[in-house]
Amino acid sequence: MTRSRRVFRTATGLLLAGVLVAPATNQALAAHPAPAPAAPAALVFPDMPAEVLDVYLRDYADVPVDVLFHRISLSAARKHLLERFGSQHLATFGGSWYDFRTGVWHLLATTQAAADAMARPARAAGIDVATRIVRYTAEQLRKRAAHIRAGADPMSRVSRDAGVDIMANRVKVAAPPAARTRSDRMVNYTAPGPKPGPDQACSNRRNCGAPLRTGLVIWRGDYDHPECSLGFTASATDGSKWAVTAGHCVHAINELWGHGGQYFGAVRQCGKPRTDPYAPCLPTDEVDVARIKISNPYWLGTPMGYIFYNPTTAVDVDYAILSRYTIETGDRVCMSSWHNNYTGFAAGDPYHRDEISYSTCGTISDPFSVYYGMPMAHGVYPCGGDSGGAWLYYPGNGQRWAYGIHKNGSSADSDPGSICGDGDQAWFSAVPAINDFFDANSAAQVRIITR
């Protein structure tokens, strides 16, 4: 795909692909020069992939470029504060969202004291803040939604599709009007939307040596059976190392998995295994994850915590979020999986196919969707086999943050011959929810490796 050259008009001329070009001057004025105006502030480009920046520029075409870039530059500070709020203020924190169009960060809390305590460091960081006092904490809403999805709540009789609407400070339940037979002050109804469809196994960037990298193809059994994508590498407090992918990729505990010409080891955990040894593992609430023990000395002999960038370059996973509330509506995110680029298969391969996703970067439209309670992004078109790949957030300072593991995309597909859907939506297991799952089901603490 050929990328068009972006041109922005500024007060001092044209900005062509990041280079400022001054307009022609009138030489006749040189004899009586006017006082020189103050030099304009430098236009600093956010340090992030062009695909992510394109999403911002597309969504906020009405915001001056310099203003938009300044607001993007505050993203890292906001996210670090959310990591703190998600632990220190969990008992009062009602959630948040940032409006790039107005430059206002909306912080919700159940007490004025908590709202003020959160607003102070945000304003000190140069962020415009608006606070609102709400009835419920975000954690209360999240737990109630999980209760409904589990079938353990009176509202479960209406629907088990439940999520959280941070802006409304309510649990949201997806049900058609005729089914809305029960009222609850903590619950708002919403119309059912498209449900996730399967991401069947296909192909990807297939032949990478060590070190292991997020977004590679991984195989089940042997090289000739590519199945899903590698999410992240992880380490445990007992010294073990792990490859993390989606649980539904796995058919049975103790399956052998690997990449390229080298095996990893055997699957040791994958959610709730089904009794049928040939069926994929079931997801738990909010989480669809599996971990494969890395026992091959080939992989253990090199560092981990890398992301596939191109066939010869790997970049770092800089940070893995700790709070579920760090993910906000409007976050620009990208999926790293085998159908991004460099699939490793020849064009026209009739068995594995070499299709490239139409778009792997988009926007968080729902941090707590009614389906699984997982974050949902729109503007993303996953392909079959992208399951298990990584979701990444770029705060604009050159870093790459681990947000989650890809579950699947919406099932709409007008081309039945294609493995790439056109449903425009995708869901993923958030890293903090994965951590909670590991903590509840593992003797050792397991965490994503960062560099």
C-alpha positions as CSV (number, residue, x, y, z in Angstrom):
1,M,0.0,0.0,0.0
2,T,1.4,3.4,-1.0
3,R,1.2,6.0,1.8
4,S,0.3,9.5,0.6
5,R,2.4,12.4,1.6
6,R,0.8,14.5,4.3
7,V,0.9,18.3,4.0
8,F,-0.1,20.6,6.8
9,R,-0.4,24.4,6.4
10,T,1.1,26.4,9.3
11,A,1.4,30.1,10.0
12,T,5.0,30.0,8.7
13,G,4.6,27.9,5.6
14,L,4.1,24.3,4.5
15,L,5.0,21.3,6.6
16,L,5.9,18.5,4.2
17,A,6.5,15.1,5.8
18,G,7.9,16.8,8.9
19,V,10.1,19.5,7.1
20,L,9.1,23.1,7.5
21,V,9.3,25.0,4.2
22,A,9.2,28.8,4.4
23,P,7.1,30.8,1.9
24,A,8.7,33.0,-0.7
25,T,9.6,36.5,0.7
26,N,8.9,39.8,-1.0
27,Q,12.3,41.2,-1.9
28,A,11.0,44.7,-2.3
29,L,10.4,45.0,1.4
30,A,14.0,44.3,2.3
31,A,15.0,48.0,2.4
32,H,12.5,48.8,5.1
33,P,12.2,45.6,7.1
34,A,9.4,45.3,9.7
35,P,10.2,44.2,13.2
36,A,10.8,40.4,13.2
37,P,7.9,38.5,14.8
38,A,8.6,36.1,17.6
39,A,9.7,32.7,16.4
40,P,6.8,30.2,16.4
41,A,7.0,27.3,18.7
42,A,8.6,24.2,17.2
43,L,6.1,21.6,16.0
44,V,7.2,18.5,17.7
45,F,6.0,15.2,16.2
46,P,4.9,12.5,18.7
47,D,7.3,9.7,18.7
48,M,5.0,6.9,17.6
49,P,4.3,4.7,14.5
50,A,2.9,6.6,11.5
51,E,-0.1,4.3,11.5
52,V,-1.1,5.5,15.0
53,L,-0.5,9.1,14.2
54,D,-2.7,8.7,11.1
55,V,-5.6,7.6,13.3
56,Y,-5.3,10.8,15.5
57,L,-5.1,13.0,12.4
58,R,-8.1,11.3,10.8
59,D,-10.3,11.4,13.9
60,Y,-9.4,15.0,14.8
61,A,-9.0,16.7,11.5
62,D,-10.7,19.8,12.9
63,V,-8.1,20.3,15.7
64,P,-5.0,22.3,14.8
65,V,-2.1,20.0,14.3
66,D,0.1,21.8,16.9
67,V,-2.7,21.7,19.5
68,L,-3.4,18.0,18.8
69,F,0.3,17.1,19.1
70,H,0.5,18.9,22.4
71,R,-2.4,16.9,23.8
72,I,-0.9,13.7,22.5
73,S,2.3,14.6,24.4
74,L,0.3,14.6,27.7
75,S,-0.7,10.9,27.2
76,A,2.2,9.3,29.0
77,A,1.6,11.5,32.1
78,R,-2.1,10.7,32.0
79,K,-1.5,6.9,31.8
80,H,1.1,6.9,34.6
81,L,-1.4,8.8,36.8
82,L,-4.1,6.2,35.9
83,E,-1.8,3.4,37.0
84,R,-1.5,5.2,40.4
85,F,-5.3,5.9,40.6
86,G,-6.1,2.3,39.8
87,S,-4.4,1.2,43.0
88,Q,-4.3,4.2,45.5
89,H,-7.9,5.4,44.8
90,L,-9.6,2.1,43.8
91,A,-12.1,2.5,46.6
92,T,-13.3,5.9,45.2
93,F,-12.2,6.0,41.5
94,G,-15.1,6.1,39.1
95,G,-13.2,5.9,35.8
96,S,-12.0,8.5,33.3
97,W,-11.9,9.6,29.7
98,Y,-9.9,12.2,27.7
99,D,-11.4,14.4,25.1
100,F,-8.7,15.2,22.5
101,R,-11.1,17.7,20.8
102,T,-11.3,19.9,23.9
103,G,-8.2,18.9,25.8
104,V,-10.1,18.1,28.9
105,W,-9.5,15.0,31.1
106,H,-12.7,13.9,32.8
107,L,-12.1,12.2,36.2
108,L,-14.9,10.6,38.2
109,A,-14.9,9.8,41.9
110,T,-17.4,9.0,44.6
111,T,-16.1,11.7,47.0
112,Q,-15.0,15.3,46.5
113,A,-11.9,14.6,48.5
114,A,-10.9,11.8,46.1
115,A,-11.7,13.9,43.0
116,D,-9.5,16.7,44.3
117,A,-6.7,14.3,45.2
118,M,-6.6,13.0,41.7
119,A,-7.0,16.4,40.0
120,R,-4.1,18.0,41.8
121,P,-1.3,15.9,40.2
122,A,-3.0,16.0,36.8
123,R,-3.1,19.8,36.8
124,A,0.4,19.9,38.0
125,A,1.4,17.9,34.9
126,G,-0.3,20.6,32.7
127,I,-3.5,18.6,32.0
128,D,-6.9,20.4,32.0
129,V,-9.2,18.4,34.3
130,A,-13.0,18.3,34.9
131,T,-14.1,16.2,37.9
132,R,-17.5,14.7,38.6
133,I,-18.9,13.0,41.7
134,V,-20.7,9.7,40.9
135,R,-22.6,7.1,42.8
136,Y,-20.5,4.0,41.9
137,T,-16.8,3.2,41.7
138,A,-15.5,1.7,38.5
139,E,-14.6,-1.4,40.4
140,Q,-18.2,-1.8,41.7
141,L,-19.5,-1.6,38.2
142,R,-17.0,-4.0,36.8
143,K,-17.7,-6.6,39.5
144,R,-21.5,-6.3,39.0
145,A,-21.1,-6.7,35.3
146,A,-19.0,-9.8,35.9
147,H,-21.7,-11.1,38.3
148,I,-24.3,-10.7,35.5
149,R,-22.1,-12.4,32.9
150,A,-21.6,-15.3,35.3
151,G,-25.4,-15.9,35.6
152,A,-25.3,-15.1,39.4
153,D,-27.4,-12.0,39.3
154,P,-31.2,-11.3,38.9
155,M,-30.3,-9.3,35.8
156,S,-28.8,-12.4,34.3
157,R,-32.3,-13.6,33.5
158,V,-32.6,-10.7,31.0
159,S,-29.2,-11.0,29.4
160,R,-25.7,-12.1,30.3
161,D,-24.1,-9.6,27.9
162,A,-23.0,-7.0,30.4
163,G,-20.2,-4.4,30.5
164,V,-19.5,-1.0,32.0
165,D,-20.4,2.5,30.8
166,I,-17.8,4.7,32.5
167,M,-19.3,8.0,31.2
168,A,-22.8,7.1,32.5
169,N,-21.5,5.5,35.7
170,R,-23.7,2.5,35.1
171,V,-23.5,-1.2,34.2
172,K,-24.8,-1.7,30.7
173,V,-26.7,-4.8,29.6
174,A,-27.3,-5.6,26.0
175,A,-30.9,-6.7,25.4
176,P,-33.6,-6.0,22.8
177,P,-36.5,-3.8,24.0
178,A,-38.9,-6.8,24.4
179,A,-36.6,-8.5,26.8
180,R,-36.0,-5.6,29.1
181,T,-38.4,-6.8,31.9
182,R,-36.3,-5.8,34.9
183,S,-35.3,-2.3,36.1
184,D,-32.2,-1.6,38.3
185,R,-30.8,1.8,39.2
186,M,-27.3,0.5,38.6
187,V,-28.1,-0.7,35.1
188,N,-28.7,0.9,31.8
189,Y,-29.9,-1.1,28.8
190,T,-28.2,-0.9,25.4
191,A,-29.0,-2.4,22.1
192,P,-27.3,-5.7,21.1
193,G,-24.5,-5.1,18.6
194,P,-22.3,-7.4,16.4
195,K,-20.9,-10.3,18.3
196,P,-17.4,-11.6,17.9
197,G,-16.8,-14.2,15.3
198,P,-14.0,-16.7,15.2
199,D,-10.5,-16.0,14.0
200,Q,-9.6,-19.3,12.4
201,A,-6.0,-20.3,12.1
202,C,-4.2,-19.3,8.9
203,S,-0.6,-17.8,8.5
204,N,1.8,-15.0,9.5
205,R,5.5,-13.8,9.8
206,R,6.6,-17.3,9.9
207,N,10.4,-17.5,10.0
208,C,12.1,-15.5,12.8
209,G,15.0,-16.7,14.8
210,A,15.7,-15.7,18.4
211,P,14.9,-13.5,20.2
212,L,11.2,-14.2,20.5
213,R,9.1,-11.3,19.3
214,T,5.5,-10.3,19.8
215,G,3.4,-10.7,16.7
216,L,5.0,-13.8,15.2
217,V,3.2,-16.9,13.9
218,I,3.2,-19.8,16.3
219,W,2.5,-23.4,15.4
220,R,0.8,-26.3,17.1
221,G,2.4,-29.7,16.8
222,D,4.9,-28.8,14.1
223,Y,5.9,-26.1,11.6
224,D,3.4,-27.2,9.0
225,H,0.4,-26.3,11.3
226,P,0.5,-22.6,11.9
227,E,-2.3,-21.6,14.2
228,C,-2.2,-18.3,16.0
229,S,0.0,-15.3,16.9
230,L,2.4,-14.8,19.8
231,G,1.2,-12.1,22.2
232,F,4.0,-11.6,24.7
233,T,6.7,-13.4,26.6
234,A,6.4,-13.7,30.3
235,S,8.4,-14.7,33.3
236,A,7.5,-16.2,36.7
237,T,8.9,-15.7,40.1
238,D,10.1,-19.4,40.0
239,G,12.4,-18.5,37.1
240,S,10.3,-20.1,34.3
241,K,9.7,-18.3,31.0
242,W,6.4,-18.4,29.0
243,A,4.9,-17.7,25.6
244,V,1.5,-16.1,26.0
245,T,-1.3,-16.4,23.4
246,A,-5.1,-16.7,23.3
247,G,-6.7,-19.6,25.1
248,H,-9.0,-20.6,22.3
249,C,-6.0,-21.4,20.1
250,V,-5.2,-24.3,22.3
251,H,-6.8,-27.7,21.9
252,A,-5.5,-29.5,24.9
253,I,-3.1,-29.1,27.9
254,N,0.4,-30.4,27.1
255,E,0.2,-29.6,23.4
256,L,3.6,-28.8,21.9
257,W,3.9,-25.3,20.4
258,G,6.7,-23.4,18.7
259,H,7.8,-20.9,16.1
260,G,9.8,-21.3,12.9
261,G,12.1,-24.4,13.2
262,Q,12.2,-24.4,17.0
263,Y,9.7,-25.6,19.6
264,F,8.8,-23.6,22.8
265,G,7.5,-26.4,25.0
266,A,4.1,-27.6,26.2
267,V,0.9,-25.7,27.1
268,R,0.4,-25.6,30.9
269,Q,-2.6,-23.3,31.3
270,C,-5.4,-22.1,29.1
271,G,-8.4,-20.8,31.0
272,K,-11.0,-23.5,31.7
273,P,-10.1,-26.6,29.6
274,R,-13.1,-28.4,28.0
275,T,-13.7,-32.1,28.7
276,D,-13.3,-32.7,24.9
277,P,-9.5,-33.0,24.4
278,Y,-9.9,-31.8,20.8
279,A,-11.8,-28.6,21.6
280,P,-10.3,-25.2,22.4
281,C,-10.1,-24.0,25.9
282,L,-13.0,-21.9,27.2
283,P,-12.4,-18.3,28.1
284,T,-13.0,-17.2,31.6
285,D,-14.7,-13.9,32.3
286,E,-12.6,-11.0,30.8
287,V,-9.8,-13.4,29.9
288,D,-9.0,-15.7,26.9
289,V,-5.4,-16.6,27.5
290,A,-3.0,-19.5,27.4
291,R,0.6,-19.8,28.5
292,I,3.2,-22.2,26.9
293,K,6.2,-23.1,29.0
294,I,9.5,-22.2,27.1
295,S,11.8,-25.2,27.8
296,N,13.9,-25.1,24.6
297,P,17.4,-23.8,25.4
298,Y,17.4,-22.1,21.9
299,W,14.9,-19.5,23.1
300,L,16.0,-19.4,26.7
301,G,19.5,-18.4,25.7
302,T,18.5,-14.9,24.5
303,P,16.7,-12.0,26.2
304,M,12.9,-11.6,25.8
305,G,10.4,-8.7,25.8
306,Y,10.7,-7.8,22.1
307,I,8.1,-6.8,19.4
308,F,8.4,-7.7,15.7
309,Y,9.0,-4.5,13.7
310,N,10.3,-5.9,10.4
311,P,12.2,-9.0,9.4
312,T,15.5,-7.7,10.7
313,T,14.5,-5.4,13.5
314,A,12.9,-6.0,17.0
315,V,11.8,-3.2,19.3
316,D,11.1,-3.3,23.1
317,V,8.0,-3.8,25.1
318,D,8.6,-0.8,27.4
319,Y,5.8,-1.2,29.9
320,A,2.9,-3.5,30.8
321,I,-0.1,-1.7,32.4
322,L,-1.1,-2.8,35.9
323,S,-4.6,-1.2,36.3
324,R,-7.6,-2.2,34.3
325,Y,-8.7,1.5,34.4
326,T,-5.7,2.7,32.5
327,I,-7.5,1.7,29.3
328,E,-9.8,4.6,28.3
329,T,-12.3,5.3,25.6
330,G,-10.5,7.1,22.7
331,D,-7.1,5.4,23.3
332,R,-5.4,4.8,19.9
333,V,-4.1,1.3,19.8
334,C,-2.5,-1.2,17.4
335,M,-2.6,-5.0,17.1
336,S,0.7,-6.8,16.5
337,S,0.0,-10.1,14.8
338,W,0.8,-12.1,11.7
339,H,-1.5,-10.2,9.3
340,N,0.1,-6.8,10.0
341,N,2.8,-7.2,7.3
342,Y,5.6,-9.6,6.3
343,T,3.4,-12.7,6.5
344,G,6.3,-14.9,5.4
345,F,4.2,-16.7,2.8
346,A,4.4,-16.4,-1.0
347,A,1.7,-14.5,-2.8
348,G,-1.2,-16.7,-3.8
349,D,-0.3,-19.5,-1.5
350,P,-3.6,-21.5,-1.8
351,Y,-3.2,-23.2,1.6
352,H,-1.8,-20.6,4.0
353,R,-2.7,-17.4,2.1
354,D,-0.8,-14.2,2.4
355,E,-3.5,-11.6,3.0
356,I,-2.7,-8.4,4.9
357,S,-5.2,-6.8,7.2
358,Y,-6.8,-3.6,5.9
359,S,-6.1,-1.9,9.2
360,T,-4.5,-3.0,12.5
361,C,-4.6,0.3,14.3
362,G,-7.8,1.8,15.7
363,T,-9.5,3.4,18.7
364,I,-10.8,2.0,22.0
365,S,-14.6,2.5,21.7
366,D,-15.5,0.6,24.8
367,P,-13.1,-0.3,27.7
368,F,-15.6,-2.7,29.3
369,S,-17.8,-4.1,26.5
370,V,-20.8,-6.2,27.1
371,Y,-19.0,-9.2,25.4
372,Y,-16.7,-10.9,28.0
373,G,-16.2,-7.5,29.7
374,M,-13.2,-7.1,27.4
375,P,-12.0,-3.8,25.8
376,M,-13.3,-3.3,22.3
377,A,-11.6,-1.3,19.5
378,H,-13.1,-0.1,16.2
379,G,-11.4,0.7,13.0
380,V,-9.5,-2.6,13.2
381,Y,-9.9,-5.5,10.8
382,P,-8.4,-8.7,12.2
383,C,-7.7,-11.7,10.0
384,G,-8.0,-15.4,10.8
385,G,-4.9,-16.4,12.8
386,D,-4.5,-13.0,14.5
387,S,-5.8,-14.6,17.7
388,G,-3.3,-14.4,20.5
389,G,-1.5,-11.3,19.1
390,A,-0.6,-8.3,21.2
391,W,-2.5,-5.0,21.6
392,L,-0.2,-2.1,22.1
393,Y,-0.6,1.5,23.2
394,Y,1.7,4.3,22.1
395,P,1.8,7.2,24.6
396,G,3.7,9.5,22.2
397,N,7.1,9.4,23.9
398,G,8.6,6.6,21.7
399,Q,7.5,3.9,24.1
400,R,5.2,0.8,23.5
401,W,2.9,-0.3,26.3
402,A,1.4,-3.8,26.5
403,Y,-2.4,-3.4,26.7
404,G,-3.7,-7.0,26.0
405,I,-4.0,-10.2,24.0
406,H,-6.2,-10.4,20.9
407,K,-9.3,-12.6,21.2
408,N,-11.2,-12.0,18.0
409,G,-12.9,-9.6,15.6
410,S,-16.5,-9.0,14.6
411,S,-17.8,-11.7,12.3
412,A,-19.2,-9.6,9.4
413,D,-17.4,-10.5,6.2
414,S,-18.8,-9.6,2.8
415,D,-16.1,-11.7,1.1
416,P,-16.5,-15.4,2.1
417,G,-13.2,-16.2,0.3
418,S,-11.2,-13.9,2.5
419,I,-9.8,-14.6,5.9
420,C,-9.8,-10.9,6.8
421,G,-13.1,-9.8,8.2
422,D,-14.7,-6.4,7.5
423,G,-16.5,-6.1,10.7
424,D,-14.5,-3.1,11.9
425,Q,-14.4,-4.2,15.6
426,A,-12.1,-6.3,17.7
427,W,-11.8,-7.5,21.4
428,F,-8.9,-8.3,23.6
429,S,-8.0,-9.6,27.1
430,A,-6.6,-6.7,29.1
431,V,-3.2,-7.3,30.7
432,P,-4.3,-6.5,34.2
433,A,-7.2,-9.0,33.9
434,I,-4.7,-11.6,32.6
435,N,-2.5,-10.9,35.7
436,D,-5.5,-11.4,38.0
437,F,-6.2,-14.8,36.2
438,F,-2.6,-15.9,36.6
439,D,-2.5,-14.8,40.3
440,A,-5.7,-16.8,41.0
441,N,-4.6,-20.0,39.1
442,S,-0.8,-20.1,39.4
443,A,1.6,-21.0,42.3
444,A,4.1,-18.5,41.1
445,Q,3.5,-14.9,40.0
446,V,3.6,-14.6,36.2
447,R,4.1,-11.2,34.5
448,I,4.8,-9.9,30.9
449,I,8.5,-9.3,30.2
450,T,9.3,-5.6,29.5
451,R,12.7,-4.0,28.6
